[in-house]
Amino acid sequence: MLDQSLIALASAAGAAVASAAGTDAWTAFRERVVGVFHRGGTPGSGVVAGRLDRTAAELEGADPREAERLRVLLGASWQTRFEDLLEDLGDAERADVAGRLRDLVASAGRAANAASAGDGGLAVGGNVDIRAAHGSAAAGVMGDVTLGNPPQPGPEQG
């Protein structure tokens, strides 16, 4: 039986899998999860990879109104898988895998706080200071900009 700290770690790792699925960081995160199971001596890393792919596909195909509920359910499912993995290991290997799970959870937290933007967007992962001075223009993302004096209104504009 696992102690409470390992159960909490398995829970955090399960939640991290469910949170990372479908993000920009998913591919690298997925490989790290497969590595944790393979390192833990569990045969069939292809099975784990397939389960991870199904997790991502389920979340991607979920109705947006149901996505959070599904994310919680999938996180709980992965928690159980991590708990089973940890229970099946000897003390030394369990400590090693627990360390890898801690790193996995930490990397998921960093990825969740990373900035990303789509085409034409601006992503900032820290502070940004944009200034304009002396009649110039400044922006993080600019479309068509014309600087100068606007034309005088015509008689119809008033």
C-alpha positions in Angstrom: 0.0 0.0 0.0 1.2 3.5 -0.9 1.7 6.2 1.7 -0.3 9.5 1.4 2.5 11.4 -0.3 2.8 8.9 -3.1 -1.0 8.8 -3.6 -1.0 12.6 -3.8 1.9 12.4 -6.3 0.0 9.9 -8.4 -3.0 12.3 -8.3 -1.0 15.3 -9.4 0.6 13.2 -12.2 -2.8 12.0 -13.4 -4.1 15.6 -13.4 -1.0 16.7 -15.3 -1.7 14.1 -18.0 -5.2 15.3 -18.4 -4.2 19.0 -18.4 -1.3 18.6 -20.9 -3.3 16.6 -23.4 -3.9 18.6 -26.5 -1.5 21.4 -25.6 1.6 22.5 -27.5 3.6 20.6 -24.9 1.7 17.4 -25.3 4.2 15.5 -27.6 7.2 15.9 -25.3 5.1 15.4 -22.2 3.6 12.2 -23.6 7.1 10.8 -24.3 8.1 11.5 -20.7 5.1 9.7 -19.4 5.9 6.7 -21.6 9.5 6.9 -20.2 8.2 6.8 -16.6 6.3 3.6 -17.3 9.1 2.0 -19.2 11.6 3.0 -16.6 9.3 1.5 -14.0 9.8 -1.9 -15.6 6.3 -2.1 -17.0 6.3 -3.9 -20.3 4.4 -2.6 -23.2 5.3 1.1 -23.5 3.3 1.0 -26.8 0.2 0.2 -24.7 0.9 3.3 -22.5 1.4 5.4 -25.6 -1.9 4.2 -27.1 -3.7 5.1 -23.8 -2.2 8.5 -23.8 -3.2 9.0 -27.5 -6.8 8.0 -26.6 -6.8 10.4 -23.7 -5.8 13.3 -26.0 -8.3 12.2 -28.6 -11.2 12.0 -26.1 -10.4 15.5 -24.8 -10.0 16.9 -28.3 -13.4 15.4 -29.4 -15.2 16.4 -26.2 -18.1 18.9 -26.1 -16.6 22.1 -24.6 -19.3 22.0 -21.9 -18.2 18.5 -20.9 -14.5 18.9 -21.3 -13.7 19.8 -17.7 -15.7 16.8 -16.3 -14.0 14.5 -18.7 -10.6 16.0 -17.8 -11.3 15.1 -14.1 -12.3 11.6 -15.0 -9.3 11.0 -17.2 -7.0 12.5 -14.5 -8.5 10.0 -12.0 -7.9 7.1 -14.4 -4.3 8.1 -14.9 -3.9 8.5 -11.1 -4.9 4.8 -10.8 -2.4 3.8 -13.4 0.4 5.7 -11.6 -0.6 4.2 -8.3 -0.5 0.7 -9.8 2.9 1.4 -11.2 4.3 2.7 -7.9 2.8 -0.2 -5.9 4.4 -2.8 -8.2 7.9 -1.5 -7.6 10.5 -2.2 -5.0 11.5 0.6 -2.6 14.6 1.8 -4.6 12.9 1.7 -7.9 9.8 3.3 -6.4 11.9 6.2 -5.1 13.4 6.7 -8.6 10.0 6.6 -10.4 8.5 9.0 -7.7 11.3 11.4 -8.5 10.6 11.2 -12.2 6.9 11.8 -11.5 7.7 14.9 -9.4 9.7 16.2 -12.4 6.9 15.4 -14.7 4.4 17.3 -12.6 6.7 20.2 -12.3 7.3 20.3 -16.1 3.5 20.3 -16.6 3.2 23.3 -14.3 5.8 25.2 -16.2 4.2 24.3 -19.6 0.8 25.4 -18.3 2.3 28.8 -17.5 4.2 29.1 -20.8 3.0 31.7 -23.2 1.8 30.8 -26.7 0.0 32.6 -29.4 -1.5 31.8 -32.8 -0.8 33.4 -36.1 -0.7 37.2 -35.8 -0.6 37.0 -32.0 1.9 38.0 -29.4 2.9 35.7 -26.6 5.0 37.0 -23.6 6.3 34.7 -21.0 7.5 37.5 -18.7 7.4 41.3 -18.5 7.0 43.4 -21.6 7.3 47.2 -21.9 6.1 48.8 -25.1 6.3 52.6 -25.4 5.6 55.2 -27.9 7.2 58.7 -27.9 7.3 61.8 -29.9 4.3 61.1 -32.1 5.3 57.5 -33.0 3.2 54.4 -32.6 3.9 51.3 -30.6 2.1 48.0 -30.2 2.8 44.4 -29.5 1.0 43.4 -32.7 0.2 46.0 -35.3 -2.0 45.9 -38.4 -2.1 48.6 -41.0 -1.1 51.9 -39.4 -0.9 55.3 -40.9 0.9 58.1 -39.0 0.4 61.7 -39.7 -2.3 64.3 -39.5 -5.8 63.1 -40.4 -7.5 64.8 -43.4 -9.8 67.7 -42.7 -13.4 66.8 -42.7 -15.3 67.7 -45.8 -18.6 69.6 -45.8 -20.7 66.4 -45.6 -18.7 65.4 -42.4 -19.3 68.6 -40.8 
